[in-house]
Amino acid sequence: MSLVDLFRKPQGMESEKMNFFKKNMLKILLAFILLSAGLLCIYFLYNYKGDVYQWQNRINQPNFYSGGKSHFNPNRAPQIVKPPNNGETPNNRNAPNNGGAPDNVGKLRGTSNGITRSTSQIVTYTIVFLAVSFLMGYFYKRKKIKIHAGDESMLVITILLIGLFLRVFIATLMEGHPFDINLFKRWAQTAANNFTGFYSGGNTSDYPPLYIYVLFLIGKIADIPAMSPYFILFLKLPSIVTDIATSYLIYRLGKKQLSKEMGIILSAFYAFNPAVFVNSAVWGQVDSFFTLLIILSMWMLSEEKIGLSSALLAASVMMKPQGIIFVPVLFFELIRQKSVKAFVKAAFCGLGTFLAILLPFSIGKGVLWIINLFSNTVAEYPYASVNAFNFFSLLGANYARDTFTLFGLSYHTWGMIFIVLVTAFSWFIYIKGNSTIFAPTAALIQVAGVLSLYF
């Protein structure tokens, strides 16, 4: 062997290493990002200062509500401030009567100091997010995005875990919406102490029973001394987890109906959408949990699994009354099938789920107690719009009583007309499509149409 041959072998090995790094560059980069994000998340969890009692003291101060002193009392549920029936403001009875709420109703000042301080960062993030989303859509349309089969799993895992770490990281920095977070805290403690008697003893919860199961578990975990400092984080965790689950579900559906590239793009769009994680990780709302139930229900319906779809839809109604918006989509499919068996199966699964969720709370109560609960919940919001970006708010009717008139009809009547028209239109689309694949489309029309015109 010559001297030249001795040097050729190391050079060949070096070339193989370079080829390995080039071939696996994406995976190495993703692993590095994932490891960095995970360590950062662990660091912030380790240094998390989430003692609920300290937090309560910070928000229990004057001017918690704009224009007045704090109404917060940790020993009772906060009361919703409602406008007078005559539309007058409490501080100026000579103000013009426009049928709306007083200036301080529904407008919290300093509801979350963290979100107030971080407004500019969130706006900057949103601009970057929209720019990246536009570029991804542009490159996909130009067929410049190709994902190799070997990189797909790693890319999906990275998106989901980074989305999870991002939310947990933000949740440790933001206190959440004080009003709702403290309601959930109180309900979790009540459920943990007396689960079956949750709706008894003067408790004023206006939520249907499904989410009380979740709050019961959170309350039990928070009872453990080592876990109690993380109470607020635990209250946000169900929505954070369901955000990620929904993102994965979007990936699966996008891959099946479109392509693996579009599935990953749509999954990332949801996982890093500021409107999604601000609602869950920042404010601590529970809409993500509700959203997952709806998406699963419509997915099962598109797969012609009537029983599962009915059960999930019933669960969504028992989570939030707004689940009723999507019930017509199930009705459209039952009419399309023209099958008595399908009707019976849907009724059995839906009603069975409804009763199973309801039963533990019904001991010693009247048969119609749940109907009274729903009625009272709806009656709490007798307004055309409650801080919603919809048609009535565009007309300046935010917090206006729904008995006020527009073109001779009350806002409530106009709302009912809009709901009927939207439902008729979504039924028309479903009939024309004549396939369960149009179930998600009909659901989208329902929620976009009803919520943009009413509620």
Disulfide bonds with the S-S distance in Angstrom:
none
